Amino acid sequence: MSDAREPPPDDNFEEIEDKDDLFTSTKETFHDEVLEQTEEPVVEGEPLKSEENNTMTAVPVEVKDDPPPQQKVEDDEDEDLFKDDDDEEDPVTEDLSEISLSKSSDKSEEKLVEEEQKPVEEVKKTVNEEKKDEQKLESLPKNDMFEEEEEKDKVHDLAITVSEPHKKGDGMNSYMTYRVRTKTTMSIFKRPELSVDRRFSDFLGLHEKLVAKHRHVGRIVPPAPEKSLVGMTKVKMAKTDEEAQQIDFIERRRASLERYLNRLGKHKVLVQDPDFRDFLEQEELPQATSTRALSGAGVMRLMRNVEGAISKITIKMTEEDAWFEEKTQQIEGLETKLRGLHQAVEDLVRHRKELAGNTASFAKSAATLGNAEEHTALSRALAQLSEAFEKVEGLHQEVANSDYYNVSEVIGDYLRVIAEINEVFQVRVKSWANWQTAEANLTKKKELETRLQQQNRTEKLPNVQTEIKELESRVKTCKREFDDLSATIKKEITKFEQNRVLDFKQILLTFLKTLMKSQEQNIKFWEAFLPEAKAIA
């Protein structure tokens, strides 16, 4: 077959080589140059060897090797003639350029391409991340998307202060009222600034209403301050309003009432309760009678407490949720540790007050000694020492009060909140017991239906089947209530943990700032007294 084909004449072959063929491929050009470099050049007048012979003599150089530098420029020019700057890179063109370029030029161009692609890749990553964030936001329910922002706004848009305790009435029929001022920008309130007078029983009545509406659904209602029979007896026995206001019990109760209202204001559900709004807005409230210890409501409350204590002993819940099992243990451990810390802080406050009293006694003794001293410089120094100790005694009193109101009382509030959490856990146990009771009743009815069918007593089957349908609906309702209750409790406990961290951070900062301030004042007092001591001659 190779002998039958006539090779082209020499003249035509030279003409083809001299022409600029713009469509010549890289492999063909490279192949021709390899033929020129072989040991058997083409001689005029002699016929060309067959294609098979040419390939046999031209194979010494592998196709994988790079072409000569001169040919690389020609290939690039040929490719650029048909390449648009705006067009995307053709994979075939990329392969040809890789074959035609040298190793050094490949590396330099790869670096340039990588540097050019870096900003593009970063933009792509940013766009992809934004798309993922948008998809996450779109996948969330609309109510949950802005829940945190709304919560923050509610926390910062409501500030409540309790001040101006004032005694009304005489003798054992007297009581204390407090001025409750509210500043807010929330649209649920009628005015941005509110001011009303409330007595302690009004606070307790508000707490009873909130507990009745929210505890059974799993919400943690912050507890109101506890009653104090001894403290109120002292207030009732005080002859004047000024004398009643000077009793420490009144200031402690005022601070605890203020903390209680602000805790309610931080809760995103309780702050919107109509009873809470009425408490802050209405000038007059119906007198709360259910808060009295000897009232009918008080007796019912006592019975419920006894019933709850009995149910804790009798109902043994099989906990299947590991989260609740872990949180229950954590709450129990937290309560034990907080009780120990609360006792230690109370001992510290008592020690500081005793130190303040002893410091005042020392100041009086130094002043008495200075008055009896005949030496002028020594007498003046003792008088200055007495004044310095009086100032130090005031510092001890301030530190003791700060530790009590900002540390001890806040820890005491958290102990009462933990007691409320235990009550909510017990509500969940009761809900579980109701669910299990409904399932047990359903099982019994189904067993009764099976016996009736076996005994062919068809006259009672319709009633039993109707009861089975009612019990099935009851079981579904109880299970749904238990699941909803569990979900609400989880949210409440999570929020409680967040608030606890923030509150204890504030406790530590306040405690440290108070100590540092008192130490700085002590140093100033003793530095001022030092020249008087050195002046004694």
C-alpha positions as CSV (number, residue, x, y, z in Angstrom):
1,M,0.0,0.0,0.0
2,S,2.8,2.4,0.7
3,D,4.5,1.7,-2.7
4,A,1.2,2.5,-4.6
5,R,1.0,6.0,-3.2
6,E,3.0,8.6,-5.2
7,P,4.9,11.2,-3.1
8,P,4.4,14.8,-4.0
9,P,7.0,16.5,-6.2
10,D,9.9,18.3,-4.6
11,D,8.8,21.7,-5.9
12,N,5.3,21.4,-4.4
13,F,6.7,20.3,-1.1
14,E,9.0,23.3,-0.9
15,E,6.1,25.6,-1.7
16,I,4.0,24.1,1.1
17,E,6.8,24.6,3.6
18,D,7.3,28.2,2.5
19,K,3.6,29.1,2.9
20,D,2.4,30.3,6.3
21,D,-0.3,27.9,7.2
22,L,-2.3,29.5,10.0
23,F,-4.1,26.2,10.7
24,T,-1.1,24.0,11.2
25,S,-1.2,22.2,14.5
26,T,1.5,22.1,17.0
27,K,2.2,18.4,16.5
28,E,2.5,18.8,12.7
29,T,5.0,21.8,13.0
30,F,6.9,20.0,15.6
31,H,7.1,16.8,13.4
32,D,8.4,18.8,10.4
33,E,11.2,20.3,12.4
34,V,12.2,17.0,13.7
35,L,12.5,15.7,10.2
36,E,14.7,18.6,9.3
37,Q,17.1,17.7,12.1
38,T,17.5,14.0,11.1
39,E,20.7,12.7,9.4
40,E,19.0,12.0,6.1
41,P,18.1,15.3,4.5
42,V,15.8,15.6,1.5
43,V,17.7,15.9,-1.7
44,E,16.2,17.5,-4.8
45,G,15.2,15.1,-7.5
46,E,14.9,12.1,-5.3
47,P,11.5,10.9,-4.3
48,L,10.5,11.1,-0.7
49,K,10.4,8.0,1.5
50,S,7.1,6.6,2.4
51,E,5.2,7.7,5.4
52,E,6.1,4.6,7.3
53,N,9.9,5.2,6.7
54,N,9.5,8.8,7.8
55,T,7.9,7.8,11.0
56,M,10.6,5.2,11.6
57,T,13.4,7.8,11.3
58,A,11.6,10.6,13.1
59,V,10.8,8.8,16.3
60,P,14.1,9.4,18.2
61,V,12.6,12.3,20.0
62,E,9.6,11.6,22.2
63,V,6.4,13.7,21.8
64,K,6.5,14.5,25.5
65,D,9.6,16.6,25.1
66,D,9.2,20.3,24.8
67,P,9.4,21.9,21.3
68,P,12.1,24.4,20.4
69,P,11.8,27.9,21.7
70,Q,11.2,29.4,18.3
71,Q,8.2,27.1,17.7
72,K,6.6,28.1,21.1
73,V,6.3,31.7,19.9
74,E,4.7,30.6,16.6
75,D,2.2,28.4,18.5
76,D,1.3,31.1,20.9
77,E,0.7,33.5,18.0
78,D,-1.4,31.0,16.1
79,E,-3.5,30.4,19.1
80,D,-4.0,34.1,20.0
81,L,-5.3,34.8,16.5
82,F,-8.5,33.0,17.4
83,K,-8.8,33.7,21.1
84,D,-11.0,36.4,22.5
85,D,-10.0,38.0,25.8
86,D,-13.4,37.8,27.2
87,D,-13.9,34.1,26.4
88,E,-13.4,31.5,28.9
89,E,-10.3,29.3,28.7
90,D,-10.7,26.3,26.4
91,P,-9.4,23.1,28.0
92,V,-7.8,22.0,24.6
93,T,-6.0,25.3,24.4
94,E,-4.7,24.9,27.9
95,D,-3.3,21.4,27.0
96,L,-1.5,22.8,23.9
97,S,-0.1,25.7,25.9
98,E,1.2,23.4,28.5
99,I,3.0,21.3,25.9
100,S,4.5,24.3,24.1
101,L,5.8,26.2,27.2
102,S,9.0,25.4,29.1
103,K,9.1,24.3,32.7
104,S,10.3,27.7,34.0
105,S,7.6,29.6,32.1
106,D,5.0,27.1,33.3
107,K,5.9,27.7,36.9
108,S,5.8,31.5,36.5
109,E,2.5,31.5,34.7
110,E,1.0,29.1,37.3
111,K,2.0,31.5,40.0
112,L,0.4,34.4,38.2
113,V,-2.8,32.4,37.6
114,E,-2.9,31.4,41.2
115,E,-2.5,35.0,42.3
116,E,-5.2,36.1,40.0
117,Q,-7.5,33.4,41.1
118,K,-7.0,34.0,44.9
119,P,-9.3,37.1,45.1
120,V,-11.8,35.3,42.9
121,E,-11.8,32.3,45.1
122,E,-12.1,34.4,48.2
123,V,-15.1,36.2,46.7
124,K,-16.7,32.9,45.9
125,K,-16.1,31.6,49.4
126,T,-17.7,34.8,50.8
127,V,-20.7,34.5,48.5
128,N,-21.1,30.8,49.4
129,E,-21.0,31.6,53.1
130,E,-23.5,34.3,52.7
131,K,-25.8,32.0,50.8
132,K,-25.5,29.4,53.5
133,D,-26.3,31.9,56.2
134,E,-29.4,33.1,54.2
135,Q,-30.5,29.5,53.8
136,K,-30.1,28.9,57.5
137,L,-32.2,32.1,58.3
138,E,-34.8,31.1,55.8
139,S,-35.0,27.6,57.3
140,L,-35.7,29.0,60.8
141,P,-39.3,29.9,61.8
142,K,-40.0,33.6,61.6
143,N,-40.7,33.8,65.3
144,D,-37.2,32.4,66.2
145,M,-35.3,34.4,63.7
146,F,-35.5,37.7,65.7
147,E,-36.1,36.1,69.1
148,E,-32.8,37.0,70.5
149,E,-32.8,40.6,69.3
150,E,-36.4,41.1,70.6
151,E,-35.3,39.6,73.9
152,K,-32.4,42.0,74.2
153,D,-34.6,45.0,73.4
154,K,-37.1,43.9,76.1
155,V,-34.4,43.5,78.7
156,H,-33.0,47.0,78.0
157,D,-36.3,48.8,77.4
158,L,-37.7,48.3,80.9
159,A,-36.2,49.7,84.1
160,I,-38.1,49.5,87.4
161,T,-37.1,51.1,90.6
162,V,-38.7,50.7,94.1
163,S,-38.1,53.5,96.5
164,E,-39.7,55.8,99.1
165,P,-41.0,53.3,101.7
166,H,-43.8,55.0,103.6
167,K,-45.7,53.8,106.7
168,K,-49.5,54.1,106.6
169,G,-51.8,53.5,109.5
170,D,-51.1,53.1,113.2
171,G,-50.3,50.2,115.5
172,M,-50.9,46.6,114.3
173,N,-53.1,47.8,111.4
174,S,-50.2,49.8,109.8
175,Y,-48.4,48.7,106.6
176,M,-45.7,50.0,104.3
177,T,-46.1,51.3,100.8
178,Y,-43.4,51.7,98.2
179,R,-43.2,53.9,95.1
180,V,-42.8,51.8,91.9
181,R,-41.4,53.8,89.0
182,T,-41.1,52.4,85.5
183,K,-39.3,53.8,82.5
184,T,-39.8,52.0,79.2
185,T,-40.1,52.4,75.4
186,M,-42.2,49.2,74.9
187,S,-45.4,49.8,73.1
188,I,-47.4,47.4,75.3
189,F,-47.4,50.1,78.1
190,K,-49.6,53.2,78.0
191,R,-46.9,55.7,78.9
192,P,-43.1,55.7,78.8
193,E,-42.9,56.7,82.5
194,L,-45.2,55.2,85.1
195,S,-45.4,55.7,88.9
196,V,-47.6,53.9,91.3
197,D,-47.8,53.1,95.1
198,R,-47.9,49.5,96.1
199,R,-47.9,47.6,99.4
200,F,-46.2,44.3,100.1
201,S,-49.4,42.3,99.7
202,D,-49.8,43.6,96.2
203,F,-46.5,42.1,95.2
204,L,-47.5,38.7,96.7
205,G,-50.9,38.9,94.9
206,L,-49.1,39.5,91.6
207,H,-46.9,36.5,92.2
208,E,-49.8,34.2,93.0
209,K,-51.5,35.2,89.7
210,L,-48.4,34.6,87.6
211,V,-47.8,31.2,89.2
212,A,-51.4,30.1,88.6
213,K,-51.1,31.0,84.9
214,H,-47.6,30.0,84.0
215,R,-46.2,27.4,86.3
216,H,-48.3,24.5,85.0
217,V,-47.0,25.1,81.4
218,G,-43.4,24.9,82.5
219,R,-42.4,28.5,82.9
220,I,-40.1,29.6,85.8
221,V,-41.8,32.4,87.7
222,P,-39.2,34.3,89.8
223,P,-40.3,34.0,93.5
224,A,-41.4,37.0,95.4
225,P,-39.7,38.1,98.7
226,E,-40.6,36.0,101.7
227,K,-42.7,37.3,104.6
228,S,-41.0,38.3,107.8
229,L,-43.1,38.4,110.9
230,V,-40.4,39.7,113.1
231,G,-39.4,42.5,110.7
232,M,-43.0,43.7,110.2
233,T,-43.6,43.6,113.9
234,K,-40.7,46.0,114.4
235,V,-42.2,48.3,111.7
236,K,-45.7,48.2,113.2
237,M,-44.3,49.0,116.7
238,A,-42.4,52.0,115.4
239,K,-44.0,55.3,116.6
240,T,-43.1,57.5,113.6
241,D,-42.6,57.0,109.9
242,E,-38.9,58.1,110.2
243,E,-38.3,55.5,112.9
244,A,-39.8,52.8,110.7
245,Q,-37.7,53.8,107.7
246,Q,-34.5,53.5,109.7
247,I,-35.1,49.8,110.4
248,D,-32.7,47.7,108.2
249,F,-35.5,45.3,107.4
250,I,-37.3,48.0,105.3
251,E,-34.2,48.6,103.1
252,R,-33.7,44.9,102.6
253,R,-37.3,44.4,101.6
254,R,-37.2,47.4,99.2
255,A,-34.1,46.1,97.5
256,S,-35.6,42.6,97.2
257,L,-38.9,43.9,95.7
258,E,-36.9,45.9,93.1
259,R,-34.9,42.8,92.1
260,Y,-38.1,40.8,91.9
261,L,-39.8,43.2,89.5
262,N,-36.8,43.5,87.3
263,R,-36.5,39.7,87.0
264,L,-40.1,39.7,85.8
265,G,-39.3,42.4,83.3
266,K,-36.5,40.4,81.8
267,H,-38.8,37.4,81.0
268,K,-40.1,37.7,77.5
269,V,-43.4,36.1,78.3
270,L,-44.1,37.4,81.8
271,V,-43.4,41.0,80.9
272,Q,-46.4,40.9,78.5
273,D,-48.8,39.4,81.1
274,P,-51.8,41.7,81.6
275,D,-51.5,41.3,85.4
276,F,-47.9,42.5,85.3
277,R,-48.9,45.5,83.2
278,D,-51.8,46.4,85.5
279,F,-49.4,46.2,88.5
280,L,-47.2,48.8,86.9
281,E,-49.9,51.0,85.3
282,Q,-53.1,51.1,87.4
283,E,-53.3,53.6,90.2
284,E,-55.4,51.3,92.4
285,L,-55.5,47.6,92.6
286,P,-58.0,45.3,94.3
287,Q,-56.6,44.3,97.7
288,A,-55.0,40.9,97.7
289,T,-56.6,38.7,100.3
290,S,-55.2,35.4,99.2
291,T,-51.8,36.3,100.6
292,R,-52.9,36.2,104.2
293,A,-51.6,33.2,106.2
294,L,-55.0,32.5,107.8
295,S,-57.2,33.0,104.8
296,G,-59.0,30.3,102.8
297,A,-56.4,30.7,100.0
298,G,-53.6,30.3,102.5
299,V,-55.1,27.0,103.8
300,M,-55.5,25.7,100.2
301,R,-51.9,26.7,99.5
302,L,-50.8,24.8,102.5
303,M,-52.7,21.8,101.4
304,R,-51.2,21.9,97.9
305,N,-47.7,22.1,99.5
306,V,-48.5,18.9,101.5
307,E,-49.9,17.2,98.4
308,G,-46.8,18.1,96.5
309,A,-44.5,16.7,99.2
310,I,-46.5,13.4,99.2
311,S,-46.4,13.1,95.4
312,K,-42.7,13.6,95.4
313,I,-42.4,10.5,97.6
314,T,-45.0,8.3,95.9
315,I,-44.5,9.1,92.2
316,K,-41.3,7.5,90.8
317,M,-40.7,8.7,87.3
318,T,-38.7,6.6,84.8
319,E,-36.6,9.3,83.2
320,E,-35.9,8.6,79.5
321,D,-34.5,12.0,78.6
322,A,-30.8,12.2,79.5
323,W,-30.9,16.0,79.4
324,F,-33.4,16.2,82.3
325,E,-31.5,13.6,84.2
326,E,-28.3,15.6,83.9
327,K,-29.9,19.0,84.6
328,T,-31.7,17.6,87.7
329,Q,-28.4,16.5,89.1
330,Q,-26.7,19.8,88.3
331,I,-29.5,21.8,89.9
332,E,-29.3,19.7,93.1
333,G,-25.5,20.2,93.2
334,L,-25.8,23.9,92.5
335,E,-28.4,24.3,95.3
336,T,-26.1,22.6,97.8
337,K,-23.1,24.7,96.8
338,L,-25.0,28.0,96.8
339,R,-26.3,27.3,100.3
340,G,-22.8,26.9,101.5
341,L,-21.7,30.1,99.8
342,H,-24.7,32.0,101.1
343,Q,-23.9,30.9,104.6
344,A,-20.2,32.0,104.2
345,V,-21.2,35.4,102.8
346,E,-23.6,36.0,105.7
347,D,-20.8,35.1,108.2
348,L,-18.5,37.5,106.3
349,V,-21.1,40.3,106.6
350,R,-21.6,39.6,110.2
351,H,-17.8,39.7,110.8
352,R,-17.5,43.0,108.9
353,K,-20.3,44.5,111.1
354,E,-18.6,43.3,114.2
355,L,-15.3,44.8,112.9
356,A,-17.0,48.1,112.3
357,G,-18.5,48.1,115.8
358,N,-15.1,47.3,117.4
359,T,-13.4,50.0,115.2
360,A,-15.9,52.5,116.5
361,S,-15.2,51.5,120.1
362,F,-11.5,51.9,119.5
363,A,-12.1,55.4,118.0
364,K,-14.0,56.4,121.1
365,S,-11.3,55.1,123.4
366,A,-8.6,56.9,121.5
367,A,-10.6,60.2,121.7
368,T,-11.1,59.8,125.4
369,L,-7.4,59.2,125.9
370,G,-6.5,62.2,123.8
371,N,-8.7,64.5,125.8
372,A,-7.0,63.3,129.1
373,E,-3.5,63.6,127.7
374,E,-1.5,66.7,128.8
375,H,1.1,66.5,126.0
376,T,-0.1,68.7,123.2
377,A,1.4,66.9,120.2
378,L,0.4,63.5,121.6
379,S,-3.1,64.6,122.4
380,R,-3.5,66.0,118.9
381,A,-2.2,62.7,117.4
382,L,-4.6,60.7,119.4
383,A,-7.5,62.9,118.3
384,Q,-6.4,62.4,114.7
385,L,-6.1,58.7,115.2
386,S,-9.7,58.6,116.6
387,E,-10.9,60.5,113.5
388,A,-9.1,58.1,111.2
389,F,-10.6,55.1,112.9
390,E,-14.1,56.6,112.7
391,K,-13.6,56.9,108.9
392,V,-12.4,53.3,108.7
393,E,-15.5,52.3,110.7
394,G,-17.6,53.9,108.0
395,L,-15.8,52.0,105.3
396,H,-16.4,48.7,107.1
397,Q,-20.1,49.5,107.3
398,E,-20.2,50.3,103.6
399,V,-18.4,47.1,102.6
400,A,-20.7,45.1,104.9
401,N,-23.8,46.6,103.3
402,S,-22.5,46.1,99.8
403,D,-21.7,42.4,100.5
404,Y,-25.1,41.9,102.0
405,Y,-27.2,43.6,99.3
406,N,-25.1,42.8,96.2
407,V,-23.9,39.3,97.1
408,S,-25.8,37.7,100.0
409,E,-29.3,38.8,98.9
410,V,-28.7,37.9,95.2
411,I,-27.5,34.4,96.2
412,G,-30.6,34.1,98.4
413,D,-32.7,35.0,95.4
414,Y,-31.1,32.3,93.4
415,L,-31.8,29.8,96.1
416,R,-35.5,30.7,95.9
417,V,-35.4,30.5,92.0
418,I,-33.9,27.0,92.3
419,A,-36.8,26.1,94.6
420,E,-39.2,27.3,91.9
421,I,-37.3,25.2,89.3
422,N,-37.8,22.1,91.5
423,E,-41.5,22.9,91.5
424,V,-41.5,23.1,87.7
425,F,-39.7,19.7,87.6
426,Q,-42.4,18.3,89.8
427,V,-45.1,19.7,87.5
428,R,-43.4,17.7,84.7
429,V,-43.5,14.5,86.9
430,K,-47.2,15.0,87.5
431,S,-47.8,15.4,83.7
432,W,-45.9,12.2,83.1
433,A,-47.9,10.4,85.7
434,N,-51.1,11.6,84.0
435,W,-49.9,10.3,80.7
436,Q,-49.0,6.9,82.2
437,T,-52.3,6.7,84.0
438,A,-54.2,7.3,80.7
439,E,-52.1,4.6,78.9
440,A,-52.8,2.2,81.7
441,N,-56.6,2.8,81.5
442,L,-56.4,2.4,77.8
443,T,-54.7,-0.9,78.1
444,K,-57.3,-2.1,80.6
445,K,-60.2,-1.1,78.2
446,K,-58.5,-2.9,75.3
447,E,-58.2,-6.1,77.4
448,L,-61.9,-5.8,78.4
449,E,-62.8,-5.5,74.7
450,T,-60.8,-8.6,73.9
451,R,-62.6,-10.6,76.7
452,L,-66.0,-9.4,75.5
453,Q,-65.2,-10.5,71.9
454,Q,-64.0,-13.9,73.1
455,Q,-67.2,-14.3,75.2
456,N,-69.5,-13.1,72.4
457,R,-71.0,-10.4,74.6
458,T,-71.6,-7.9,71.8
459,E,-74.1,-5.8,73.7
460,K,-71.4,-4.1,75.7
461,L,-68.9,-3.7,72.9
462,P,-70.1,-0.4,71.5
463,N,-69.8,1.4,74.8
464,V,-66.3,-0.1,75.4
465,Q,-65.2,0.9,72.0
466,T,-66.4,4.4,72.5
467,E,-64.5,4.6,75.8
468,I,-61.4,3.2,74.0
469,K,-61.6,6.0,71.4
470,E,-61.9,8.6,74.2
471,L,-59.0,7.1,76.1
472,E,-56.8,7.1,72.9
473,S,-57.6,10.8,72.4
474,R,-56.7,11.3,76.1
475,V,-53.4,9.5,75.7
476,K,-52.5,11.6,72.7
477,T,-53.4,14.8,74.6
478,C,-51.4,13.9,77.7
479,K,-48.4,12.9,75.6
480,R,-48.5,16.2,73.7
481,E,-48.9,18.2,76.9
482,F,-45.9,16.3,78.4
483,D,-43.7,17.0,75.3
484,D,-44.7,20.7,75.2
485,L,-44.0,21.0,78.9
486,S,-40.6,19.4,78.5
487,A,-39.7,21.7,75.6
488,T,-40.7,24.8,77.6
489,I,-38.7,23.7,80.6
490,K,-35.6,23.2,78.5
491,K,-35.9,26.8,77.2
492,E,-36.5,28.2,80.6
493,I,-33.5,26.3,82.1
494,T,-31.3,27.5,79.3
495,K,-32.3,31.1,79.9
496,F,-31.8,30.6,83.6
497,E,-28.2,29.5,83.0
498,Q,-27.5,32.5,80.8
499,N,-28.9,34.9,83.4
500,R,-27.1,33.2,86.2
501,V,-23.7,33.6,84.5
502,L,-24.3,37.3,83.9
503,D,-25.6,37.9,87.4
504,F,-22.7,36.1,89.1
505,K,-20.2,38.0,86.9
506,Q,-21.8,41.2,88.1
507,I,-21.6,39.9,91.7
508,L,-17.8,39.3,91.4
509,L,-17.1,42.7,89.7
510,T,-19.1,44.6,92.4
511,F,-17.4,42.6,95.2
512,L,-13.9,43.3,93.8
513,K,-14.6,47.0,93.1
514,T,-15.9,47.5,96.6
515,L,-12.9,45.9,98.1
516,M,-10.5,47.9,96.0
517,K,-12.2,51.2,96.7
518,S,-12.2,50.5,100.5
519,Q,-8.5,49.6,100.4
520,E,-7.7,52.8,98.5
521,Q,-9.6,54.9,101.0
522,N,-7.9,53.1,103.9
523,I,-4.5,54.0,102.4
524,K,-5.5,57.7,102.1
525,F,-6.7,57.8,105.7
526,W,-3.5,56.4,107.1
527,E,-1.2,58.5,104.8
528,A,-3.0,61.6,106.1
529,F,-2.5,60.5,109.7
530,L,1.2,59.6,109.3
531,P,2.6,63.2,109.5
532,E,0.6,63.7,112.8
533,A,2.3,60.6,114.3
534,K,5.8,61.8,113.2
535,A,5.2,65.3,114.6
536,I,5.0,63.9,118.1
537,A,8.2,65.3,119.9
